[in-house]
């Protein structure tokens, strides 16, 4: 399906107007999470992505846990954690062949749910790890307070 037609069908079904920008990108809130959908004409697909935690902290326990979640997409609902300009992203691709508005909406909702799970999981592991570090006096509590969840 042509990407612009897909977005028009999605907009009509959702009851609000969406338009792609000059780069084939559209933004939409799905269950309270900002989801970006970007057309990749050379690949014949679209990539959808979110930003689970804002800027990438240098906290090793958080980064380690994020990488553990990302193995084969098992802890990320089949989506992939990556970095874009020092910001964590959670993303997936969707082939445009046979894609309809309902399937796009379902995939966006799946990504929103995965974004929340990943942010909470990584946040929980960091809180637990930081508590241990502070108790062991290996690091100050200021290091552990650098991380915040933004969903």
Secondary structure as UniProt FT lines:
FT   HELIX           3..14
FT   TURN            22..23
FT   STRAND          25..30
FT   TURN            31..32
FT   STRAND          33..40
FT   TURN            41..44
FT   STRAND          45..50
FT   HELIX           60..70
FT   HELIX           71..76
FT   TURN            77..78
FT   STRAND          80..84
FT   TURN            85..86
FT   STRAND          87..95
FT   TURN            97..98
FT   HELIX           101..135
FT   TURN            136..137
FT   HELIX           141..144
FT   TURN            145..146
//
